């Protein structure tokens, strides 16, 4: 349709344009940004309704090179999702960032971030996607380090930026290898190619970029440190933008991965899911619990793609966006509330919280809904998508040909148990019991800008919007809309379903027993064990990298500098001396031979002219003598020749 030729390009630029207006009008920054995103959501909704066939547009970039955009059934759904989550974050930020002097700059970066993510979803060429991929990384660096005046925030932004640049180099290498093997680079028609290095290495390079962007093992350490940015930013990064980009790209290009690489995808996904869940269970910081939770859920999605549950992995990406954004904004509401009270202390330390359900009832119930959706209990969206992935894992193991394959689905089941544990633990420590921190809590005015977004996100985390049967995942309308038909059926067999639900309930029951009021006071007074520290620090991966990779890279830098100094610099210096001497020789030749010859001819011409000029005078006798001599010479020449 002709109208689609205008909707999608306009939608791509709208968030950034809204950010520019927010920067120019800082006093109205939040309102302008929210209105522009509201218009973007309306346009995306219209595009979703009228979308029938893929829209694409291609343009010349370099000679014999074309890049292009495309919006198909998958990307149109995710475009709407990004716009909606960004709108919720913008609206929440009206209250959260109201008193921040840099809010104009904040909304500019937020709009830039949203546009970059939309660019990834609309790109149909890997080169164009990589350009937007880098813009997402750069804009996340700006947002994570928004409060750059604090050195820790700036350092966290640098770590996130550098980690992604290293892994993005792998993605770029994979793209270039694919193109050199004769691939067109168009995502809509991507296919296996023959390459001297083999498709395994092409896929491995591209997988490196995917793992880095989605914070998968071994590149997961940057995401918890990204909590240094404002909490609404964390909601956007974790729910629908940066970390989701890796899962989206994997969904688009998995067809070029050979079976060995897909097995690696499965193993890395389930390992990440398990590490993230264990780390989340041992955190004391509000936001870091949810950060490791995101790592764990992304691991589920990656594993789902690896085992062939492609539809359910994208469906989980969709459902996860709503309840994870709602959870982050709920935690942001808690942090904002405690900051307004100015009670002092660390407002993000869960050891010093508790009893907040009485003072933040809307936040409490929104958190409960998001928590139950994340755990994956029936009647909530997480149940439909996560159980579909678990079923796909069991079917994958069944066709694997060896009992060891069943370790993957059973590890996934254990991860669901841990998910119930760490989410129930956070609920108890933050909202239940009595307040354990400094100062006195009191009621605050009802904040529409904060409560409306978290309320809407909680409502959209209910399973009734996707299927009327809470125990049957075969008929969510979104699966039919995606139209990929990659899964035979997502019906949940009874034994897997019952066992999974029992594990979740067991996890909740254990954590409520573990952190009941009497034991909670004892737990708070105890110093964490070394095992707790080990799990809290995600198995000390950061420290391992600092002790191994950083010295290794430093050694490489030192050795490179030494080679440059000992080998390359002397060669360059000798070449420089040679060319200086050569220049002087050429200068001498030019000055004495070339210029001297020219000057000699000029001097001879000048002397001849002077002598001939003497013959030109007014003496007739002299002219007669010259004419006579000339005649005699002519006669002599004629006699000689005859």
KENU-538230 format. One line per 8 residues: number of its first residue (from 1); their letters; for each residue y, x, z of C-alpha. Coordinates in Angstrom, 1 decimal, always signed. Example, Ala and Ser with C-alpha at 12.3 -4.5 7.8 and 13.67 -1.06 7.14 Angstrom:
<tilums>
1 = as = -4.5:+12.3:+7.8 ~ -1.1:+13.7:+7.1
</tilums>
This chain:
<tilums>
1 = xxxxxxxx = +0.0:+0.0:+0.0 ~ +3.5:+1.2:-0.8 ~ +4.8:+0.5:+2.7 ~ +2.2:+3.1:+4.1 ~ +4.0:+5.8:+2.1 ~ +6.9:+5.3:+4.4 ~ +5.3:+4.4:+7.7 ~ +3.3:+7.5:+8.3
9 = xxxxxxxx = +5.9:+10.2:+7.4 ~ +8.5:+8.3:+9.5 ~ +6.1:+8.0:+12.4 ~ +5.4:+11.7:+12.2 ~ +9.1:+12.6:+12.7 ~ +10.2:+9.9:+15.1 ~ +9.2:+11.5:+18.4 ~ +11.0:+14.7:+17.5
17 = xxxxxxxx = +14.1:+12.8:+16.3 ~ +14.1:+10.9:+19.5 ~ +13.9:+14.2:+21.4 ~ +16.9:+15.5:+19.5 ~ +18.9:+12.4:+20.5 ~ +17.8:+12.8:+24.1 ~ +19.0:+16.4:+24.1 ~ +22.3:+15.5:+22.6
25 = xxxxxxxx = +22.7:+12.5:+25.0 ~ +21.2:+13.9:+28.3 ~ +22.6:+11.0:+30.4 ~ +20.6:+8.6:+28.2 ~ +17.8:+10.9:+27.5 ~ +14.9:+9.0:+29.0 ~ +16.1:+5.7:+27.6 ~ +16.6:+7.0:+24.1
33 = xxxxxxxx = +13.2:+8.8:+24.1 ~ +11.4:+5.7:+25.4 ~ +13.0:+3.4:+22.9 ~ +12.1:+5.7:+20.0 ~ +8.5:+5.9:+21.2 ~ +8.3:+2.1:+21.6 ~ +9.4:+1.8:+18.0 ~ +6.7:+4.4:+17.1
41 = xxxxxxxx = +4.0:+2.4:+18.9 ~ +5.1:-0.8:+17.0 ~ +5.0:+1.1:+13.7 ~ +1.6:+2.6:+14.6 ~ +0.3:-0.9:+15.6 ~ +1.5:-2.3:+12.3 ~ -0.1:+0.6:+10.5 ~ -3.3:-0.1:+12.4
49 = xxxxxxxx = -3.3:-3.7:+11.3 ~ -2.5:-3.2:+7.6 ~ -4.6:-0.1:+7.3 ~ -7.5:-0.7:+4.8 ~ -8.0:+2.5:+2.8 ~ -7.2:+6.1:+3.5 ~ -3.5:+7.0:+2.9 ~ -3.0:+10.5:+1.5
57 = xxxxxxxx = -0.1:+12.6:+0.2 ~ -0.4:+16.0:-1.4 ~ +2.4:+18.5:-2.2 ~ +2.7:+21.9:-3.8 ~ +2.9:+24.8:-1.3 ~ +2.2:+28.0:-3.2 ~ +1.2:+28.6:-6.9 ~ -2.2:+27.0:-7.3
65 = xxxxxxxx = -2.1:+25.8:-3.7 ~ -1.7:+22.2:-2.5 ~ -1.5:+20.9:+1.1 ~ -1.8:+17.3:+2.1 ~ -1.7:+14.6:+4.7 ~ -4.2:+11.8:+5.1 ~ -4.6:+8.9:+7.5 ~ -8.1:+7.3:+7.6
73 = xxxxxxxx = -9.9:+5.0:+10.0 ~ -10.4:+7.7:+12.7 ~ -6.9:+9.2:+12.6 ~ -5.1:+5.9:+12.5 ~ -6.7:+4.9:+15.8 ~ -5.9:+8.2:+17.5 ~ -2.3:+8.2:+16.1 ~ -1.8:+4.9:+17.9
81 = xxxxxxxx = -3.4:+6.3:+21.0 ~ -1.1:+9.4:+21.0 ~ +2.0:+7.2:+20.5 ~ +1.0:+4.8:+23.3 ~ +0.2:+7.5:+25.9 ~ +3.4:+9.4:+25.0 ~ +5.4:+6.1:+25.5 ~ +3.8:+5.7:+28.9
89 = xxxxxxxx = +4.7:+9.3:+29.8 ~ +8.3:+8.8:+28.5 ~ +8.7:+5.6:+30.5 ~ +7.2:+7.2:+33.7 ~ +9.5:+10.2:+33.3 ~ +12.6:+7.9:+33.5 ~ +12.0:+7.8:+37.2 ~ +10.2:+11.1:+37.7
97 = xxxxxxxx = +12.7:+13.3:+36.0 ~ +15.8:+11.2:+36.7 ~ +17.5:+13.8:+39.0 ~ +16.4:+16.8:+37.1 ~ +19.4:+18.6:+35.5 ~ +17.3:+19.6:+32.5 ~ +16.0:+16.2:+31.6 ~ +17.6:+16.3:+28.1
105 = xxxxxxxx = +15.7:+19.5:+27.4 ~ +12.6:+17.9:+28.9 ~ +12.6:+14.9:+26.6 ~ +13.3:+17.1:+23.5 ~ +10.2:+19.2:+24.3 ~ +8.2:+16.1:+25.0 ~ +9.1:+14.6:+21.6 ~ +8.4:+17.9:+19.8
113 = xxxxxxxx = +5.0:+18.0:+21.5 ~ +4.1:+14.5:+20.4 ~ +5.2:+15.2:+16.8 ~ +3.1:+18.3:+16.7 ~ +0.0:+16.4:+17.8 ~ +0.6:+13.6:+15.3 ~ +0.8:+16.4:+12.6 ~ -2.7:+17.5:+13.6
121 = xxxxxxxx = -4.0:+14.0:+13.2 ~ -2.4:+13.4:+9.9 ~ -3.2:+16.8:+8.3 ~ -5.8:+16.8:+5.5 ~ -5.8:+20.5:+4.9 ~ -6.9:+23.2:+7.3 ~ -3.9:+25.4:+6.7 ~ -1.5:+22.5:+7.4
129 = xxxxxxxx = -3.5:+21.5:+10.4 ~ -3.3:+25.1:+11.7 ~ +0.5:+25.1:+11.4 ~ +0.7:+22.0:+13.6 ~ -2.0:+23.4:+15.8 ~ +0.3:+26.4:+16.5 ~ +3.2:+24.0:+17.1 ~ +1.2:+22.2:+19.7
137 = xxxxxxxx = +0.5:+25.5:+21.5 ~ +4.1:+26.5:+21.4 ~ +5.4:+23.2:+22.6 ~ +2.8:+23.2:+25.5 ~ +4.1:+26.7:+26.4 ~ +7.6:+25.2:+26.6 ~ +6.5:+22.3:+28.8 ~ +4.2:+24.2:+31.1
145 = xxxxxxxx = +7.0:+26.6:+31.8 ~ +9.7:+23.9:+32.0 ~ +10.7:+25.0:+35.5 ~ +10.7:+28.7:+34.3 ~ +13.0:+29.7:+37.2 ~ +9.9:+30.0:+39.4 ~ +8.0:+33.1:+38.4 ~ +4.6:+31.4:+38.9
153 = xxxxxxxx = +5.5:+28.7:+36.4 ~ +6.6:+31.2:+33.8 ~ +3.4:+33.2:+34.3 ~ +1.2:+30.1:+34.0 ~ +2.9:+29.3:+30.7 ~ +2.3:+32.8:+29.4 ~ -1.3:+32.7:+30.3 ~ -1.8:+29.4:+28.5
161 = xxxxxxxx = +0.1:+30.6:+25.5 ~ -1.7:+34.0:+25.2 ~ -5.2:+32.5:+25.8 ~ -4.6:+30.0:+23.0 ~ -3.2:+32.7:+20.7 ~ -6.3:+34.8:+21.1 ~ -8.6:+31.9:+20.3 ~ -6.4:+30.6:+17.5
169 = xxxxxxxx = -6.9:+34.0:+15.8 ~ -10.6:+33.1:+15.6 ~ -9.7:+29.7:+14.1 ~ -7.5:+31.3:+11.5 ~ -10.2:+33.8:+10.6 ~ -12.7:+31.0:+10.1 ~ -10.3:+29.1:+7.9 ~ -9.6:+32.1:+5.7
177 = xxxxxxxx = -13.4:+32.9:+5.4 ~ -14.0:+29.3:+4.4 ~ -11.3:+29.4:+1.7 ~ -12.5:+32.8:+0.5 ~ -16.0:+31.3:+0.1 ~ -14.7:+28.8:-2.3 ~ -13.9:+25.9:+0.0 ~ -11.0:+23.7:-0.8
185 = xxxxxxxx = -9.8:+23.5:+2.8 ~ -9.4:+19.7:+2.6 ~ -10.8:+18.1:+5.7 ~ -11.6:+14.9:+4.0 ~ -14.0:+16.7:+1.6 ~ -15.1:+19.7:+3.8 ~ -18.7:+20.8:+3.1 ~ -21.0:+23.7:+3.6
193 = xxxxxxxx = -20.3:+26.8:+1.5 ~ -22.1:+30.0:+0.6 ~ -20.5:+33.1:+2.0 ~ -21.8:+36.7:+2.4 ~ -21.2:+36.6:+6.1 ~ -23.1:+33.2:+6.4 ~ -21.8:+29.9:+7.5 ~ -22.8:+30.7:+11.1
201 = xxxxxxxx = -20.0:+33.2:+11.4 ~ -17.5:+30.9:+9.7 ~ -18.3:+28.2:+12.1 ~ -18.3:+30.6:+15.1 ~ -14.8:+31.7:+14.3 ~ -13.6:+28.1:+14.0 ~ -15.5:+27.2:+17.1 ~ -13.6:+29.9:+19.0
209 = xxxxxxxx = -10.3:+28.1:+18.3 ~ -11.8:+24.8:+19.3 ~ -13.1:+26.1:+22.6 ~ -9.8:+27.6:+23.5 ~ -7.7:+24.5:+22.7 ~ -10.1:+22.2:+24.6 ~ -10.5:+24.6:+27.6 ~ -14.2:+25.1:+27.2
217 = xxxxxxxx = -16.3:+27.9:+28.6 ~ -15.4:+30.8:+28.5 ~ -11.8:+29.9:+27.8 ~ -11.3:+27.2:+30.5 ~ -9.2:+29.2:+33.0 ~ -5.8:+28.5:+31.4 ~ -5.9:+24.7:+31.9 ~ -5.8:+24.5:+35.7
225 = xxxxxxxx = -2.8:+26.9:+35.7 ~ -1.1:+24.6:+33.2 ~ -0.5:+22.3:+36.2 ~ +2.7:+24.3:+36.8 ~ +4.6:+21.9:+34.5 ~ +5.9:+18.4:+35.4 ~ +3.1:+16.0:+36.3 ~ +3.9:+13.6:+33.3
233 = xxxxxxxx = +3.4:+16.6:+31.0 ~ +0.0:+17.1:+32.5 ~ -0.8:+13.5:+31.8 ~ +0.1:+13.9:+28.1 ~ -1.7:+17.3:+27.7 ~ -4.9:+16.1:+29.4 ~ -5.1:+12.6:+28.0 ~ -4.1:+12.5:+24.3
241 = xxxxxxxx = -2.7:+15.7:+23.0 ~ -3.4:+19.4:+23.3 ~ -6.9:+19.5:+24.8 ~ -8.0:+16.5:+22.7 ~ -7.1:+18.4:+19.6 ~ -10.1:+20.7:+19.9 ~ -12.5:+17.8:+20.2 ~ -10.9:+16.1:+17.2
249 = xxxxxxxx = -11.2:+19.1:+15.0 ~ -14.8:+19.6:+16.0 ~ -15.5:+16.0:+15.0 ~ -13.9:+16.7:+11.6 ~ -15.6:+19.9:+10.7 ~ -19.0:+19.8:+12.4 ~ -20.7:+19.3:+8.9 ~ -20.2:+23.0:+8.2
257 = xxxxxxxx = -22.0:+24.1:+11.4 ~ -25.6:+25.1:+11.0 ~ -28.3:+24.0:+13.6 ~ -28.1:+27.2:+15.6 ~ -24.4:+26.8:+16.0 ~ -24.7:+23.1:+17.0 ~ -27.1:+24.2:+19.7 ~ -24.5:+26.6:+21.0
265 = xxxxxxxx = -22.0:+23.7:+21.0 ~ -24.3:+21.6:+23.1 ~ -24.9:+24.5:+25.6 ~ -21.3:+25.4:+26.0 ~ -20.3:+21.7:+26.4 ~ -22.8:+20.9:+29.2 ~ -22.1:+24.3:+30.9 ~ -18.4:+23.5:+30.9
273 = xxxxxxxx = -19.0:+20.0:+32.1 ~ -21.0:+21.3:+35.1 ~ -18.6:+24.1:+35.9 ~ -15.6:+21.8:+35.8 ~ -17.3:+19.2:+38.1 ~ -18.3:+21.8:+40.7 ~ -14.8:+23.3:+40.7 ~ -13.2:+19.9:+41.0
281 = xxxxxxxx = -15.3:+19.1:+44.0 ~ -13.9:+22.0:+45.9 ~ -10.2:+21.8:+45.1 ~ -7.5:+21.0:+47.7 ~ -4.7:+20.6:+45.2 ~ -4.0:+17.1:+43.9 ~ -3.5:+18.1:+40.3 ~ -6.1:+20.8:+40.1
289 = xxxxxxxx = -8.8:+18.2:+40.9 ~ -7.9:+16.3:+37.8 ~ -7.4:+19.4:+35.8 ~ -11.0:+20.5:+36.4 ~ -12.1:+16.9:+35.8 ~ -10.5:+17.0:+32.4 ~ -12.4:+20.3:+31.6 ~ -15.6:+18.5:+32.7
297 = xxxxxxxx = -15.0:+15.4:+30.6 ~ -14.1:+17.5:+27.5 ~ -17.4:+19.3:+28.0 ~ -19.1:+15.9:+27.9 ~ -17.3:+15.1:+24.6 ~ -18.2:+18.5:+23.1 ~ -21.8:+18.1:+24.2 ~ -21.8:+14.6:+22.7
305 = xxxxxxxx = -20.7:+16.0:+19.3 ~ -23.4:+18.7:+19.6 ~ -26.2:+16.2:+20.2 ~ -25.1:+13.9:+17.4 ~ -23.4:+11.2:+19.3 ~ -20.3:+11.5:+17.2 ~ -19.0:+8.0:+17.6 ~ -19.5:+7.9:+21.3
313 = xxxxxxxx = -17.8:+11.3:+21.7 ~ -14.7:+10.0:+19.9 ~ -15.0:+6.7:+21.9 ~ -15.0:+8.7:+25.1 ~ -11.9:+10.6:+23.9 ~ -10.2:+7.2:+23.5 ~ -11.3:+5.8:+26.9 ~ -10.7:+9.1:+28.7
321 = xxxxxxxx = -7.1:+9.1:+27.5 ~ -6.3:+5.8:+29.3 ~ -7.9:+6.4:+32.6 ~ -7.0:+10.1:+32.8 ~ -3.3:+9.4:+31.9 ~ -3.4:+6.7:+34.6 ~ -4.8:+9.0:+37.2 ~ -2.3:+11.8:+36.5
329 = xxxxxxxx = +0.6:+9.4:+36.6 ~ -0.8:+7.9:+39.8 ~ -0.8:+11.4:+41.3 ~ +2.6:+12.0:+39.9 ~ +3.8:+8.8:+41.7 ~ +2.4:+10.3:+45.0 ~ +4.1:+13.6:+44.5 ~ +7.4:+11.9:+43.6
337 = xxxxxxxx = +7.2:+9.6:+46.6 ~ +6.6:+12.5:+49.0 ~ +9.3:+14.6:+47.4 ~ +11.8:+11.7:+47.8 ~ +11.0:+11.6:+51.6 ~ +11.6:+15.3:+51.8 ~ +8.9:+15.7:+54.5 ~ +8.4:+19.4:+53.8
345 = xxxxxxxx = +5.2:+21.3:+53.4 ~ +3.0:+21.3:+50.4 ~ +3.0:+17.8:+49.1 ~ +0.1:+18.6:+46.7 ~ -2.3:+19.8:+49.4 ~ -4.8:+17.0:+50.0 ~ -5.6:+18.3:+53.5 ~ -2.1:+17.2:+54.6
353 = xxxxxxxx = -2.2:+13.7:+53.0 ~ -4.0:+10.4:+53.7 ~ -3.1:+6.8:+54.3 ~ -0.9:+6.4:+51.3 ~ -2.5:+3.2:+50.2 ~ -0.2:+1.3:+52.7 ~ +2.9:+2.8:+51.1 ~ +1.9:+2.9:+47.4
361 = xxxxxxxx = -0.3:-0.2:+46.9 ~ +0.2:-0.3:+43.1 ~ -0.5:+3.4:+42.8 ~ -3.6:+3.0:+45.0 ~ -5.2:+0.2:+43.0 ~ -4.3:+1.9:+39.7 ~ -5.9:+5.0:+40.9 ~ -9.1:+3.1:+42.0
369 = xxxxxxxx = -9.5:+1.6:+38.6 ~ -9.0:+4.9:+36.9 ~ -11.4:+6.6:+39.3 ~ -14.1:+4.0:+38.7 ~ -13.6:+4.3:+34.9 ~ -13.9:+8.1:+35.1 ~ -17.0:+7.9:+37.3 ~ -18.4:+5.5:+34.7
377 = xxxxxxxx = -19.4:+2.4:+36.6 ~ -20.1:-0.8:+34.8 ~ -17.2:-3.1:+33.9 ~ -15.1:+0.0:+33.1 ~ -14.5:+1.9:+29.9 ~ -16.0:+5.1:+31.0 ~ -19.4:+3.5:+31.5 ~ -19.5:+2.4:+27.8
385 = xxxxxxxx = -18.6:+5.8:+26.3 ~ -20.2:+8.2:+28.8 ~ -23.5:+6.3:+28.9 ~ -23.5:+6.4:+25.1 ~ -23.2:+10.2:+25.2 ~ -26.0:+10.5:+27.9 ~ -28.2:+8.3:+25.7 ~ -27.5:+10.6:+22.7
393 = xxxxxxxx = -28.4:+13.6:+24.8 ~ -31.8:+12.1:+25.7 ~ -32.5:+11.2:+22.1 ~ -31.5:+14.7:+21.1 ~ -33.9:+16.2:+23.7 ~ -36.6:+13.9:+22.6 ~ -36.4:+15.2:+19.0 ~ -35.9:+18.8:+20.2
401 = xxxxxxxx = -39.5:+19.7:+20.1 ~ -39.7:+21.3:+23.5 ~ -39.4:+20.1:+27.1 ~ -36.6:+22.6:+27.9 ~ -34.2:+20.5:+25.8 ~ -34.3:+17.9:+28.5 ~ -32.4:+20.2:+30.8 ~ -29.2:+19.2:+28.9
409 = xxxxxxxx = -29.4:+15.4:+29.6 ~ -30.5:+16.0:+33.2 ~ -27.6:+18.5:+33.8 ~ -25.3:+15.8:+32.3 ~ -26.8:+13.3:+34.8 ~ -26.1:+15.7:+37.7 ~ -22.6:+16.1:+36.4 ~ -22.1:+12.3:+36.7
417 = xxxxxxxx = -23.2:+12.6:+40.3 ~ -20.7:+15.3:+40.9 ~ -18.0:+13.3:+39.2 ~ -18.5:+10.4:+41.6 ~ -18.3:+12.9:+44.5 ~ -15.1:+14.7:+43.6 ~ -13.3:+11.5:+42.7 ~ -14.4:+9.7:+45.8
425 = xxxxxxxx = -13.3:+12.7:+47.8 ~ -9.8:+12.7:+46.4 ~ -9.5:+8.9:+47.0 ~ -10.4:+9.4:+50.7 ~ -8.2:+12.5:+51.2 ~ -5.1:+11.0:+49.5 ~ -5.2:+7.2:+50.0 ~ -7.6:+6.3:+52.8
433 = xxxxxxxx = -7.6:+7.1:+56.6 ~ -4.4:+8.1:+58.3 ~ -1.6:+10.4:+57.3 ~ -2.2:+14.0:+58.3 ~ +1.0:+15.7:+57.1 ~ +4.4:+16.5:+58.5 ~ +7.2:+13.9:+58.8 ~ +6.9:+10.1:+58.9
441 = xxxxxxxx = +6.0:+7.9:+55.9 ~ +8.0:+4.8:+55.1 ~ +8.3:+2.2:+52.4 ~ +10.3:+3.0:+49.3 ~ +11.8:+0.6:+46.7 ~ +9.5:-0.6:+44.0 ~ +9.9:+1.7:+41.0 ~ +9.2:-0.2:+37.7
449 = xxxxxxxx = +9.5:+2.9:+35.6 ~ +6.5:+4.4:+37.5 ~ +4.4:+1.3:+38.4 ~ +4.5:-0.4:+34.9 ~ +2.9:+2.6:+33.0 ~ +0.1:+3.2:+35.6 ~ -0.5:-0.6:+35.8 ~ -0.9:-0.9:+32.0
457 = xxxxxxxx = -3.1:+2.2:+31.8 ~ -5.3:+0.8:+34.6 ~ -5.7:-2.5:+32.8 ~ -6.7:-0.7:+29.6 ~ -9.4:+1.1:+31.5 ~ -11.3:-2.1:+32.0 ~ -14.4:-2.5:+29.9 ~ -13.7:-6.2:+29.0
465 = xxxxxxxx = -11.3:-5.1:+26.3 ~ -14.1:-3.4:+24.4 ~ -17.2:-5.5:+25.0 ~ -18.1:-8.8:+26.7 ~ -21.4:-7.3:+28.0 ~ -20.7:-4.7:+30.6 ~ -24.2:-3.2:+30.3 ~ -24.4:-3.0:+26.6
473 = xxxxxxxx = -22.5:-0.4:+24.6 ~ -23.6:-1.4:+21.2 ~ -20.7:-3.7:+20.3 ~ -17.4:-2.1:+21.3 ~ -15.0:-3.1:+18.6 ~ -13.6:+0.4:+18.4 ~ -17.0:+1.8:+17.2 ~ -16.9:-0.6:+14.2
481 = xxxxxxxx = -13.3:+0.2:+13.5 ~ -14.0:+3.9:+13.4 ~ -16.5:+3.2:+10.7 ~ -18.3:+6.5:+11.0 ~ -21.8:+5.0:+11.7 ~ -23.1:+8.3:+13.0 ~ -25.2:+6.9:+15.8 ~ -28.2:+4.6:+15.2
489 = xxxxxxxx = -27.5:+2.5:+18.3 ~ -25.6:+3.0:+21.6 ~ -27.7:+0.4:+23.5 ~ -28.5:+1.7:+26.9 ~ -32.2:+1.7:+27.9 ~ -32.8:+0.3:+31.3 ~ -34.3:+3.3:+33.0 ~ -31.5:+5.7:+32.0
497 = xxxxxxxx = -28.9:+3.0:+32.8 ~ -30.3:+2.3:+36.3 ~ -30.8:+5.9:+37.1 ~ -27.3:+6.8:+36.1 ~ -25.7:+4.0:+38.1 ~ -27.8:+5.0:+41.2 ~ -26.6:+8.6:+40.9 ~ -22.9:+7.4:+40.8
505 = xxxxxxxx = -23.4:+5.2:+43.8 ~ -25.3:+7.9:+45.6 ~ -22.4:+10.3:+45.0 ~ -19.8:+7.8:+46.3 ~ -22.0:+7.1:+49.3 ~ -22.5:+10.7:+50.1 ~ -18.8:+11.6:+49.9 ~ -17.8:+8.6:+52.1
513 = xxxxxxxx = -20.3:+9.8:+54.7 ~ -19.3:+13.4:+54.3 ~ -15.5:+12.7:+54.7 ~ -15.6:+9.9:+57.3 ~ -12.7:+10.1:+59.8 ~ -14.6:+12.0:+62.5 ~ -16.0:+14.6:+60.1 ~ -12.8:+14.8:+58.2
521 = xxxxxxxx = -10.8:+16.1:+61.1 ~ -13.5:+18.7:+61.7 ~ -13.5:+19.7:+58.0 ~ -9.7:+20.1:+58.0 ~ -9.8:+22.4:+61.0 ~ -12.5:+24.7:+59.5 ~ -11.7:+27.6:+57.2 ~ -13.3:+27.3:+53.8
529 = xxxxxxxx = -16.5:+29.2:+53.3 ~ -16.9:+32.0:+50.8 ~ -19.1:+29.6:+48.7 ~ -16.3:+27.1:+48.7 ~ -13.9:+29.7:+47.6 ~ -16.3:+30.7:+44.9 ~ -16.6:+27.1:+43.5 ~ -12.8:+26.4:+44.1
537 = xxxxxxxx = -12.0:+29.4:+41.8 ~ -14.4:+28.2:+39.1 ~ -16.8:+31.0:+39.8 ~ -14.0:+33.6:+39.8 ~ -13.8:+33.6:+36.0 ~ -10.1:+34.4:+36.2 ~ -10.8:+37.4:+38.4 ~ -13.7:+38.5:+36.3
545 = xxxxxxxx = -11.5:+38.5:+33.2 ~ -8.8:+40.3:+35.1 ~ -11.3:+43.0:+36.2 ~ -13.1:+43.3:+32.9 ~ -11.3:+42.0:+29.8 ~ -7.7:+42.9:+30.9 ~ -8.7:+46.6:+31.6 ~ -10.6:+46.7:+28.4
553 = xxxxxxxx = -7.7:+45.4:+26.4 ~ -5.4:+47.8:+28.2 ~ -7.8:+50.6:+27.4 ~ -7.7:+49.6:+23.7 ~ -3.9:+49.5:+23.8 ~ -3.8:+53.0:+25.4 ~ -6.3:+54.4:+22.9 ~ -4.4:+52.8:+20.0
561 = xxxxxxxx = -1.2:+54.3:+21.2 ~ -2.9:+57.7:+21.6 ~ -4.4:+57.5:+18.0 ~ -0.9:+56.5:+16.8 ~ +0.6:+59.5:+18.6 ~ -2.0:+62.1:+17.8 ~ -3.1:+61.1:+14.3 ~ -0.9:+58.6:+12.6
569 = xxxxxxxx = +2.5:+59.9:+13.8 ~ +1.8:+63.6:+12.7 ~ +0.7:+62.3:+9.3 ~ +3.8:+60.2:+8.9 ~ +5.9:+63.1:+10.1 ~ +4.4:+65.4:+7.5 ~ +4.8:+62.9:+4.8 ~ +8.5:+62.5:+5.9
577 = xxxxxxxx = +9.0:+66.3:+5.8 ~ +7.3:+66.5:+2.4 ~ +9.5:+63.8:+1.0 ~ +12.7:+65.3:+2.5 ~ +11.8:+68.7:+0.8 ~ +11.0:+67.0:-2.4 ~ +14.3:+65.1:-2.3 ~ +16.2:+68.4:-1.8
585 = xxxxxxxx = +14.3:+70.0:-4.8 ~ +15.0:+67.0:-7.0 ~ +18.7:+67.2:-5.9 ~ +18.9:+70.9:-6.9 ~ +17.3:+70.2:-10.3 ~ +19.6:+67.3:-10.8 ~ +22.6:+69.2:-9.8 ~ +21.9:+72.5:-11.7
593 = xxxxxxxx = +19.9:+71.5:-14.7 ~ +20.6:+67.9:-15.5 ~ +24.2:+67.8:-14.4 ~ +24.7:+71.5:-15.6 ~ +23.4:+70.7:-19.1 ~ +25.7:+67.6:-19.3 ~ +28.6:+69.6:-18.1 ~ +27.8:+72.5:-20.7
601 = xxxxxxxx = +27.8:+70.1:-23.6 ~ +31.0:+68.6:-22.3 ~ +32.6:+72.0:-22.1 ~ +31.5:+73.1:-25.6 ~ +32.8:+69.9:-27.1 ~ +36.1:+70.4:-25.3 ~ +36.4:+74.1:-26.6 ~ +35.5:+73.0:-30.1
609 = xxxxxxxx = +38.0:+70.3:-30.0 ~ +40.7:+72.7:-28.8 ~ +39.9:+75.1:-31.6 ~ +39.9:+72.4:-34.3 ~ +43.1:+71.0:-33.0 ~ +44.8:+74.3:-33.8 ~ +44.0:+73.8:-37.4 ~ +45.9:+70.6:-37.4
617 = xxxxxxxx = +49.6:+71.6:-37.8 ~ +52.5:+71.1:-40.2 ~ +52.1:+74.4:-42.2 ~ +51.2:+73.6:-45.8 ~ +50.2:+77.2:-46.6 ~ +47.6:+77.1:-43.8 ~ +46.2:+73.8:-45.2 ~ +46.0:+75.3:-48.7
625 = xxxxxxxx = +44.0:+78.4:-47.4 ~ +41.6:+76.2:-45.5 ~ +41.0:+74.0:-48.5 ~ +40.5:+77.0:-50.7 ~ +38.0:+78.5:-48.3 ~ +36.1:+75.2:-48.2 ~ +36.0:+75.0:-52.0 ~ +34.7:+78.6:-52.2
633 = xxxxxxxx = +31.9:+77.8:-49.6 ~ +31.0:+74.7:-51.6 ~ +30.7:+76.7:-54.9 ~ +28.6:+79.3:-53.2 ~ +26.2:+76.6:-51.9 ~ +25.9:+75.0:-55.3 ~ +25.2:+78.4:-57.0 ~ +22.6:+79.2:-54.3
641 = xx = +20.8:+75.9:-54.7 ~ +20.8:+76.0:-58.5
</tilums>
